[in-house]
Structure formats: structure tokens, C-alpha cells
Amino acid sequence: MKLLSPRGNRCVRDSFPVAGQDVPFALVKKAFVNGLLCLLMFGIPLFLGAGSLRFLNGWLFLGAFILPFLAVLLYFAFDNPDYFKKRVRGDEKERPQQVVMALLVLCALLMLLVSGLDYRFHWSSVPMQLVIASAVMMFAGFIMLFAVMKQNSFASRVIEVQRGQKVIDTGMYAVIRHPMYLAFTVIFGFAPLVLGSLYSLIPAAIIPCLISFRIKNEEAVLSKGLEGYDAYMKKIRYRLIPFVW
């Protein structure tokens, strides 16, 4: 699941290939491989729990997640190959962050497994109107994610300060310090309702807690190594949710 760990702050684009240049076939292949791995990683616990491939909410979730995910990867493979390579990196160096990332993946898989079991044993149900509305919200989360990735061309999957990185406080970063994390919170927050399972809200609720830990660690790294980030944190008060936190 390559999209579970975003970076925190937006920075100016610098020294990236221009759109329209030749894109190596390997990048397009890597995008589809990531999409296939995501399908397998999500689909296996989902349908094992359900005990059937007739779990329509499961297919709806996979479509609402994997299709936008693949579209975003393919866009950046063509528009900005260097940035694409950053987004598929997974070499987190700090031990606490490795643990956080493992727990995030575990919570996502538990959410899918529980939703499948919920379908099999009829523990709960969600009205179809709410399922559809939640699928729309998941799509809106991916739109937000795409917009932030367009703004933040230094966003890699690992917490680090990159060469030439600069703090920018415009756009969504003028409202909250971590809009990419908010996008992921929206996506996984509405996923249980798309899956038609109230019980899967329990493991899904742990995801924002883990994200908050990651945010605090990331801000400590950026505050120490990125010039101007302390001033930015004083200027932009809220980390994730406006007027809340």
C-alpha cells in the first residue's frame, strides 16, 4: 500500500523534468505493479473474511481506492518521473516510523478483514445512500491528495529534509500544516462505510491516532533541519483539522 505515508509540508518545485518528456516503460510498469499489489493486499483479507467474491461493497471499495490510486501514479509517471520515484520509495530510516508504518498497514488490513467478516455473519448494515455518499467522499479525498501532491513536489514517503527544500505557506498549507495526512484520514475514515460495515470503524479509528504520532515526529525533524519551519508552525496553528488540532 504505497499511499499510506505522506510528507508534511509543501515546498517549491525545483530541478524536475518537464512534462512531455519520454517516460521509461519501467515507470509505467511500476505504477501498474503497485496497483496490482494494492489489489492483492486489500482483496485477500477482504474476500477471505467475506468467504465469497459476491461481496459487492468490497468491490466498490476496491474500485473507489485502486482506480484513483493508479490514476495518480500514472499521472506523475508521465508528468514528473523524479517525483514518481520519490512516491514509491519505502526506505523509512527511523525505527519508530518503521513501527508506525507497520501498524498503519495492519490497521488497514484489519479494517478489511473485519468488514468481510461483517458481511459474512451479518453483524451490521449501512444504508445504500450512506455507502454511495461515503464513496464520493473517498473520491474527494483522492482529489485532495492529488492537489497536495501537485503542490508539494518534495513529498516523499519517508520523513527527511531534502536538499533545496523550502517552506511554503500558501494554498492548503495556509490553512493546515499537513493536508496530505488529512486526505488519507478522509479516505480511510469513510472506507468502512463504503464497505458497509460499522464494526470496521473500530480498526479504522486507530489510523488517525497513528497519523498524529507520525505528524509530531515529522514536525520535530522538520523543525530541526528545515529553515523557517518553526516560524511556519507559529503562523499556521492547526496540524490536521482546522479549528480542532
C-alpha positions in Angstrom: 0.0 0.0 0.0 2.2 2.8 -1.3 0.0 5.7 -0.4 -0.4 5.1 3.4 2.6 7.6 4.4 2.7 11.2 3.1 5.0 14.0 3.9 4.0 17.0 5.8 4.9 20.3 4.3 4.7 21.8 0.8 7.8 23.1 -1.0 8.8 24.7 -4.2 9.3 22.6 -7.3 13.0 22.6 -8.4 15.0 20.8 -11.0 12.4 18.3 -12.1 11.9 17.0 -15.7 9.4 18.9 -17.7 6.1 17.4 -18.7 6.0 15.7 -22.1 9.5 14.1 -21.9 9.9 10.5 -22.7 8.7 8.3 -19.8 10.6 5.0 -19.3 8.4 2.0 -19.7 9.7 0.8 -16.4 7.9 3.6 -14.6 4.5 2.8 -16.2 5.1 -0.9 -15.4 5.9 0.0 -11.8 2.7 2.0 -11.5 0.6 -1.0 -12.7 2.6 -3.4 -10.4 1.9 -1.1 -7.5 -1.8 -1.1 -8.4 -1.8 -4.9 -8.7 0.0 -5.3 -5.3 -2.5 -3.0 -3.7 -5.4 -5.0 -5.2 -3.9 -8.3 -3.9 -3.0 -6.8 -0.5 -6.5 -5.4 0.0 -8.5 -8.0 -1.8 -7.1 -11.1 0.0 -8.2 -10.2 3.6 -11.4 -8.6 2.3 -12.7 -11.7 0.5 -11.2 -14.2 2.8 -13.2 -12.6 5.6 -16.3 -12.4 3.5 -15.9 -16.0 2.3 -17.3 -15.0 -1.1 -16.5 -13.0 -4.1 -20.1 -11.7 -4.1 -19.2 -9.0 -1.5 -20.3 -6.1 -3.7 -19.3 -3.5 -1.1 -15.8 -5.0 -1.2 -15.6 -4.5 -5.0 -17.0 -1.0 -4.6 -14.2 -0.1 -2.1 -11.5 -1.6 -4.3 -12.7 0.4 -7.3 -13.0 3.6 -5.2 -9.5 3.1 -3.9 -7.4 1.4 -6.5 -8.6 3.3 -9.7 -7.8 6.8 -8.3 -4.6 5.5 -6.8 -3.5 4.1 -10.1 -4.5 7.2 -11.9 -2.4 9.4 -9.6 0.6 7.2 -10.1 0.3 7.1 -13.8 -0.1 10.9 -13.9 3.1 11.5 -12.1 4.9 8.8 -14.0 4.3 10.9 -17.1 4.3 14.4 -15.7 7.1 14.2 -13.2 9.1 10.9 -13.2 11.5 12.0 -10.5 8.6 12.8 -8.2 7.0 9.4 -9.0 10.2 7.7 -7.9 10.0 9.5 -4.6 6.4 8.5 -4.0 7.2 4.8 -4.4 10.2 4.8 -2.1 9.7 2.9 1.2 13.0 3.1 3.0 12.0 4.7 6.2 15.1 5.0 8.3 13.8 5.8 11.8 12.8 2.7 13.9 9.7 4.4 15.4 8.5 5.4 12.0 9.0 1.8 10.7 6.8 0.6 13.6 4.2 3.3 12.8 4.1 2.3 9.2 3.7 -1.4 10.0 0.8 -0.6 12.4 -0.9 1.6 9.8 -0.8 -1.2 7.3 -2.0 -3.7 10.0 -5.0 -1.4 10.9 -5.9 -1.1 7.2 -5.8 -4.9 6.7 -7.8 -5.5 9.9 -10.4 -3.0 8.7 -10.8 -5.0 5.5 -10.9 -8.4 7.3 -13.5 -7.2 9.8 -15.7 -5.8 7.0 -15.5 -9.1 5.3 -16.5 -11.0 8.4 -19.2 -8.4 9.0 -20.6 -9.2 5.6 -20.4 -13.0 6.2 -22.1 -13.0 9.6 -24.4 -10.0 9.1 -23.2 -8.1 12.1 -24.2 -4.7 10.9 -25.5 -2.8 7.8 -25.1 0.6 6.3 -27.9 2.3 4.2 -27.0 2.4 0.5 -27.4 6.1 0.4 -24.6 6.4 3.0 -22.5 3.9 1.2 -22.7 6.0 -2.0 -22.1 9.2 -0.2 -19.0 7.7 1.5 -17.6 6.5 -1.8 -18.0 10.1 -3.1 -16.1 11.3 0.0 -13.3 8.8 -0.7 -13.0 10.1 -4.2 -12.9 13.7 -2.8 -10.1 12.5 -0.5 -8.1 11.4 -3.6 -8.7 14.7 -5.3 -7.3 16.4 -2.2 -4.4 14.1 -2.2 -3.7 14.7 -5.9 -3.9 18.5 -5.4 -1.4 18.4 -2.4 1.0 16.2 -4.4 0.9 18.7 -7.2 1.7 21.5 -4.7 4.4 19.5 -2.8 7.0 18.3 -5.2 9.3 17.3 -2.4 6.8 14.9 -0.8 8.5 11.5 -0.4 7.3 8.5 1.6 10.0 8.9 4.2 10.5 11.6 6.8 13.5 13.6 5.8 14.7 17.1 4.9 15.7 17.2 1.2 18.4 19.3 -0.4 17.0 22.7 -1.5 13.7 22.2 0.4 11.9 25.4 1.3 8.8 26.1 3.4 5.7 27.4 1.6 2.7 28.6 3.4 0.2 29.1 0.6 -2.7 27.1 -0.8 -4.0 24.3 1.6 -0.8 24.8 3.6 -2.1 28.2 4.6 -4.9 26.5 6.5 -3.4 23.4 8.0 0.2 22.1 8.2 -0.5 18.6 6.9 -3.2 18.5 4.2 -1.9 15.2 2.8 -2.4 13.4 6.0 -5.9 14.9 6.1 -6.6 13.4 2.7 -5.6 10.0 3.9 -7.7 10.4 7.0 -10.7 11.2 4.8 -10.1 8.2 2.5 -9.7 5.7 5.3 -12.3 7.3 7.5 -15.1 6.8 5.0 -13.8 3.4 3.8 -15.7 1.3 6.4 -19.0 2.9 5.4 -18.2 2.1 1.7 -17.6 -1.4 2.9 -21.0 -1.4 4.6 -19.5 -2.3 8.0 -19.9 -0.4 11.2 -17.6 -2.8 13.1 -14.7 -2.0 10.7 -14.8 1.6 12.0 -13.0 0.3 15.1 -9.7 -0.6 13.5 -10.1 2.4 11.1 -10.4 4.7 14.1 -6.8 3.8 15.2 -5.4 5.1 11.9 -5.8 8.9 12.8 -4.1 8.2 16.2 -1.0 6.7 14.4 -1.0 9.5 11.9 -0.9 12.0 14.8 2.1 10.3 16.2 3.8 10.4 12.8 3.0 14.1 12.4 4.6 15.0 15.7 7.8 13.1 14.8 7.8 14.7 11.4 7.5 18.2 12.8 10.4 17.5 15.1 12.5 16.5 12.2 11.5 19.5 10.0 11.8 21.9 12.9 15.4 20.7 13.5 16.5 20.6 9.8 14.3 22.9 7.7 15.0 26.6 7.9 11.8 28.6 8.6 9.7 25.7 9.7 9.5 26.9 13.3 8.1 30.2 12.1 5.7 28.4 9.9 4.3 26.3 12.8 3.7 29.5 14.8 1.9 31.1 11.8 -0.2 28.1 10.9 -1.8 26.9 14.2 -3.6 23.7 13.1 -1.9 20.5 12.1 -4.7 18.3 10.6 -8.2 19.6 11.2 -9.0 23.4 11.1 -10.1 24.8 14.4 -9.6 21.4 16.1 -6.0 20.2 16.0 
